[in-house]
Amino acid sequence: MKIVIKIILLTGVLAYIVFAICTLSRDEEQRVCSGVEILLLDSTDNDYVNTRYIQGLLEQTKIPTEGVALKDIDIKNIENHIRKSPYIDSVICYYTPDNLMCIRISTRKPIIHVMPDNGESFYMDANGNVIPTNVFLLDVCLATGNISKQYAKEKLLDIATFINNNSPWNKDIQQIHVKDEKHIELIPLSGDHVIILGEPKDIADKMQRLSTFYKEGLDKAGWNKYKSINLNYADQVVCTKRNKK
């Protein structure tokens, strides 16, 4: 008798599950998009990408959304189109319980503005993605001189990342200048001198030596005493005095 009761109960549970799945499936097919919500995860840092810009990208797809059954909206196509923008790092489209289609956007974050002697200027993020400069102007470290996109990605990004992530360099170093592949200079805001970095390697060690020299040397000798500070020699800081007028 107990076995019969268990079978009846199990059959009832299975029947309920099948009924619930069928009901939810019908409800899912009947859901209609009530609107589009755009979520910019880092809009306070990168306001060059705003809601209007994303709406423009959405309109370019010519995919109808509001008032359309959710099952008929090609959200993968929408994601792929928005992702093609050089300013977009990632995009995810999903539906909310109240039938809104949310577009969640993360933008690329430029850390260096490259202005080569020969070539079009561009921004670059920490992953080496090239970002056009034609629609916005950001206060990031400037790189000038003999620079290719490959050299910027393989060599300058490490310098720019270090500067960007370390205080006080992220406020003091305003420019990286490349004379050639083994001769890089930094232009600071403080003092009237050039920092000769040399080859683009051992950045942390070189900047630590510079920091110590700033505290123990320039603070005492004066910030305008030298025209150049050379960090290209191991365990040394070599300075060239400014000619007296």
C-alpha positions as CSV (number, residue, x, y, z in Angstrom):
1,M,0.0,0.0,0.0
2,K,2.8,2.4,0.9
3,I,4.5,1.7,-2.5
4,V,1.3,2.6,-4.3
5,I,1.0,5.8,-2.4
6,K,4.6,6.7,-3.2
7,I,4.0,6.0,-6.9
8,I,0.9,8.2,-6.9
9,L,2.7,11.0,-5.2
10,L,5.7,10.8,-7.6
11,T,3.3,10.8,-10.6
12,G,1.6,13.9,-9.2
13,V,5.0,15.7,-8.7
14,L,6.1,14.8,-12.2
15,A,2.8,16.0,-13.6
16,Y,3.1,19.3,-11.8
17,I,6.6,19.8,-13.1
18,V,5.5,19.1,-16.7
19,F,2.6,21.5,-16.2
20,A,4.9,24.2,-14.7
21,I,7.4,23.9,-17.6
22,C,4.7,24.2,-20.2
23,T,3.1,27.2,-18.5
24,L,6.4,29.0,-18.1
25,S,7.3,28.2,-21.8
26,R,4.0,29.8,-22.9
27,D,4.6,32.8,-20.7
28,E,8.1,33.2,-22.0
29,E,6.8,33.1,-25.6
30,Q,4.3,35.8,-24.7
31,R,6.7,38.2,-23.1
32,V,7.1,41.5,-24.9
33,C,10.0,43.9,-24.6
34,S,8.9,46.9,-22.6
35,G,11.9,49.1,-23.3
36,V,15.7,49.3,-23.4
37,E,17.9,50.2,-20.4
38,I,21.6,51.1,-21.0
39,L,24.0,50.5,-18.1
40,L,27.4,52.1,-18.3
41,L,29.6,50.5,-15.7
42,D,32.3,53.2,-15.7
43,S,30.7,56.3,-17.2
44,T,32.1,58.5,-14.5
45,D,35.6,57.8,-15.7
46,N,35.0,57.5,-19.4
47,D,32.2,59.9,-20.4
48,Y,33.3,59.9,-24.0
49,V,30.9,56.8,-24.2
50,N,27.5,57.9,-23.1
51,T,23.9,56.6,-23.4
52,R,23.3,58.5,-26.6
53,Y,26.3,56.9,-28.3
54,I,25.1,53.4,-27.3
55,Q,21.6,54.2,-28.6
56,G,23.1,55.2,-31.9
57,L,24.9,51.9,-32.1
58,L,21.7,50.1,-31.3
59,E,19.8,52.0,-34.0
60,Q,22.5,51.0,-36.6
61,T,21.6,47.3,-36.1
62,K,18.0,48.1,-37.3
63,I,16.8,45.4,-34.9
64,P,13.4,46.3,-33.4
65,T,13.2,46.0,-29.6
66,E,10.4,47.8,-27.8
67,G,7.0,46.1,-28.3
68,V,8.7,43.0,-29.9
69,A,8.4,39.5,-28.4
70,L,11.6,38.8,-26.4
71,K,12.1,35.5,-28.3
72,D,12.2,37.4,-31.6
73,I,15.0,39.9,-30.6
74,D,18.4,38.9,-31.8
75,I,20.4,40.0,-28.8
76,K,23.6,38.2,-30.0
77,N,23.6,40.3,-33.1
78,I,23.1,43.5,-31.0
79,E,26.0,42.5,-28.7
80,N,28.3,41.7,-31.7
81,H,27.6,45.0,-33.3
82,I,28.2,47.1,-30.2
83,R,31.3,45.1,-29.4
84,K,32.8,46.3,-32.8
85,S,33.2,49.8,-31.4
86,P,36.8,50.6,-30.6
87,Y,35.6,52.3,-27.4
88,I,33.8,49.3,-26.0
89,D,35.6,46.6,-23.9
90,S,32.6,44.3,-23.2
91,V,28.9,44.2,-23.7
92,I,26.2,41.9,-22.3
93,C,22.5,42.0,-23.2
94,Y,19.9,40.4,-20.9
95,Y,16.2,40.7,-20.0
96,T,14.9,41.7,-16.6
97,P,11.8,40.3,-14.9
98,D,9.8,43.3,-16.0
99,N,10.7,42.6,-19.6
100,L,13.3,45.4,-20.1
101,M,16.3,44.6,-22.3
102,C,19.4,45.7,-20.5
103,I,22.6,46.5,-22.3
104,R,25.5,46.5,-19.9
105,I,28.6,48.2,-21.2
106,S,32.2,48.4,-20.0
107,T,34.4,50.9,-21.9
108,R,38.1,50.7,-22.7
109,K,40.2,52.9,-20.5
110,P,43.0,54.8,-22.3
111,I,46.3,55.1,-20.3
112,I,48.4,56.7,-23.0
113,H,48.0,59.1,-25.8
114,V,50.5,58.3,-28.6
115,M,51.4,61.1,-31.1
116,P,54.1,59.7,-33.4
117,D,56.3,61.9,-35.5
118,N,54.9,60.2,-38.6
119,G,51.4,58.9,-38.3
120,E,48.0,59.4,-36.9
121,S,47.7,59.9,-33.1
122,F,45.8,57.4,-31.1
123,Y,45.0,56.3,-27.5
124,M,45.9,52.8,-26.2
125,D,44.5,50.9,-23.2
126,A,46.4,48.7,-20.8
127,N,45.7,45.7,-23.1
128,G,47.2,47.3,-26.2
129,N,43.9,48.1,-27.8
130,V,44.1,51.1,-30.1
131,I,41.4,53.7,-29.5
132,P,40.8,56.6,-31.9
133,T,41.2,60.2,-30.7
134,N,38.8,61.9,-33.0
135,V,35.9,62.2,-30.6
136,F,37.4,63.0,-27.2
137,L,40.4,64.4,-25.4
138,L,41.6,62.8,-22.2
139,D,44.1,63.8,-19.6
140,V,46.5,60.8,-19.9
141,C,50.2,60.5,-20.3
142,L,51.4,61.7,-23.7
143,A,53.9,59.8,-25.8
144,T,55.7,61.5,-28.7
145,G,58.6,60.8,-31.1
146,N,59.7,57.8,-33.2
147,I,56.9,55.4,-32.3
148,S,55.1,52.7,-34.2
149,K,51.9,51.0,-32.9
150,Q,53.9,47.8,-32.3
151,Y,56.6,49.6,-30.3
152,A,53.9,51.4,-28.3
153,K,52.3,48.1,-27.4
154,E,55.4,46.1,-26.7
155,K,57.5,48.8,-24.9
156,L,55.6,52.0,-23.9
157,L,52.6,50.3,-22.3
158,D,54.8,49.0,-19.4
159,I,56.1,52.6,-18.8
160,A,52.6,54.1,-19.1
161,T,51.1,51.4,-16.8
162,F,53.7,52.0,-14.2
163,I,53.2,55.8,-14.3
164,N,49.4,55.4,-14.3
165,N,49.4,53.1,-11.2
166,N,52.0,54.9,-9.1
167,S,51.8,58.1,-7.2
168,P,53.3,60.8,-7.5
169,W,54.3,59.8,-11.1
170,N,50.7,59.7,-12.4
171,K,50.5,63.4,-11.7
172,D,54.0,64.5,-12.3
173,I,55.1,62.7,-15.5
174,Q,53.3,64.4,-18.4
175,Q,55.1,63.1,-21.4
176,I,57.2,60.2,-22.7
177,H,59.5,61.1,-25.6
178,V,61.1,58.4,-27.8
179,K,64.2,59.5,-29.6
180,D,64.9,55.9,-30.7
181,E,64.2,52.4,-29.4
182,K,67.0,52.7,-26.7
183,H,66.6,56.3,-25.8
184,I,63.5,57.3,-24.0
185,E,63.0,60.5,-22.0
186,L,60.4,61.5,-19.5
187,I,59.2,65.1,-19.1
188,P,58.0,66.0,-15.6
189,L,55.8,68.8,-14.4
190,S,58.0,69.5,-11.4
191,G,61.4,71.1,-12.1
192,D,63.0,72.2,-15.3
193,H,64.8,69.1,-16.3
194,V,64.6,66.0,-18.6
195,I,64.6,62.5,-17.1
196,I,66.7,60.1,-19.3
197,L,65.1,56.7,-18.9
198,G,67.3,55.1,-21.6
199,E,66.0,51.6,-22.6
200,P,62.4,50.7,-21.8
201,K,63.3,48.2,-19.1
202,D,63.7,48.0,-15.3
203,I,61.2,50.8,-14.9
204,A,60.4,50.3,-11.3
205,D,64.1,50.3,-10.3
206,K,64.8,53.4,-12.3
207,M,61.9,55.3,-10.9
208,Q,62.8,54.2,-7.4
209,R,66.3,55.7,-7.8
210,L,64.7,58.9,-9.2
211,S,62.3,59.1,-6.2
212,T,65.3,58.8,-3.8
213,F,67.3,61.4,-5.7
214,Y,64.3,63.8,-5.6
215,K,64.1,63.5,-1.9
216,E,67.7,63.5,-1.0
217,G,69.2,65.5,-3.9
218,L,66.9,68.0,-5.5
219,D,65.1,69.0,-2.4
220,K,68.5,70.2,-1.1
221,A,70.3,71.3,-4.3
222,G,67.3,72.9,-5.9
223,W,64.9,71.7,-8.6
224,N,66.3,73.8,-11.4
225,K,70.0,73.0,-10.9
226,Y,70.2,70.2,-13.5
227,K,69.1,70.1,-17.1
228,S,69.0,66.3,-17.2
229,I,68.8,63.4,-14.8
230,N,70.1,60.1,-16.3
231,L,68.8,56.8,-15.0
232,N,70.2,54.6,-17.7
233,Y,73.2,53.4,-15.6
234,A,72.7,50.6,-13.1
235,D,72.5,51.7,-9.4
236,Q,73.4,55.3,-10.4
237,V,71.8,58.7,-11.1
238,V,73.9,60.8,-13.4
239,C,73.1,64.5,-13.6
240,T,74.1,67.2,-16.0
241,K,74.3,70.7,-14.6
242,R,72.6,73.6,-16.3
243,N,74.9,76.1,-17.8
244,K,75.0,79.3,-15.8
245,K,73.9,82.4,-17.7
